[in-house]
Amino acid sequence: MRQRDIIYLKENEFCITGADIWMSEWELAELFYATQGEIRAAINRMLKDGAIPACHSTRYMPLENGHAAEVYSLEAIIAISFYLHTGFAEKFRRWMIQRITRENKQAASLMLCISSGLEC
């Protein structure tokens, strides 16, 4: 059975277990402090609006108990967070934006070589 990665809250901070993130409705409900009904409604609105095609955002993954669970991609998770109106969905959106913009704010290195002549 293939291991999948998730996003979870630890001590009020978001943590990622890896790069291949796929989460179930109940995991999303825990992450965003929402009910599974609210998660399902957000997913239905996202799919109805065509924000992300279902073929790119949803798959079934086998569970240890032999059943399969419908799970959602990172792209879908981000979109779902915009369809929810919970404090943790808002916090998640701010956290994602901060992570994205932090990567682009790194200082550029500049190396100056000063010499007395025009050498090549």
N, C-alpha and C positions, 0 to 999 in steps of 0.2 A: 504494500500500500504506500502510495506517495505521500510524503509529508507536505503540508501546505503552510504558508506563512500567514500571520494575522497581525492586526494592530490592536493593542490593548492598553488599558489605563493602569499605571502603577504609581501610587502615591500622587495622584492628580496630574500625571504627565503621560503623554502618549509614547508608546514604545512599539517598535517594529521588529518582528522576529526574522525577517529576511526580505528578499526581493520578489518572490512569487506569491503575492498576497491574494487570497481568495477567502471570503468570509460568508458564513451562513446568516440567515435572518436573525436568529437568536444572538449570535455574536455581535451583529450590528446593533441590536437592541441594547445589549450590555454596553457597547462602546459609546453610543449616543444617549444613553439613559432615556430610551423611548420604549414603547410597547412594540411587540411584534406586529400588531395591527397598524401602528403608525409607520413602521418600516415597510410593510407590505404595501400600504397606500402610497408611500413615497416611491417605491419601486414601480408600481403600476403607473403613476403619473410620469415618471422618468421615461418609461418605455412608450407610453401613449404619446408623449411629446416628441419622441424620436431623438432624445438627447444622446442616447447611445443605443445602437442596435443590440437586440437580445443575444445575437450570435457572438458578439464581442464581450458581453458583460456577464453572461450566465453560463454555468456548466453544472453538471451533476458529478459529485465526487463520492466514491464509496467510503462508508464509515466502518469502524472496527466491528460494529455489531452486524455487519452484512447488509445494512440498508444504505441508501444513497441520500445525500443532502444536496439541495440546490445551493450553490455558492456564487458569490458575486466578485468580480474583478476589482482591482484598485481603482480603475477608471470609474466603474459604477459606484464604488464606495464614496468617492469624492463627489460625484454627481448627486448621490442620495443625500449627502450632507447638506446640499443646497435646497433640497426639498423638505427638510425637517426644520422645525422651529423649536429646538431644545437648546439649552445653554451649552451642552457638550457638543452638539453639532456645530454651533457657532465657534466654540473653542477649537474644534478640530479644523474648521476652515481657516481660522487665523494661524494655527500651527502649521498647516500645509503651506500657506502663503509665506510664512516666515522661513520655512525650510527651503522653499524655492528661491526666495530673494536672498537668503543668506549666502547661497552658493555663488550668486552673482556679485556679491559685495566684497569679494576678496581683493586685497590690495595687489596691484601689479608690481612686479619686481623690475627694477631699473638698475642696470650696471653701467657705470661711467668709467671709462679708461682715459686717464689724463697723461699725456706724454709731451715731451718737449719738441717733438718733430712730427712730420707727416709720414709716418712709417706705414707700410702695408703689412 
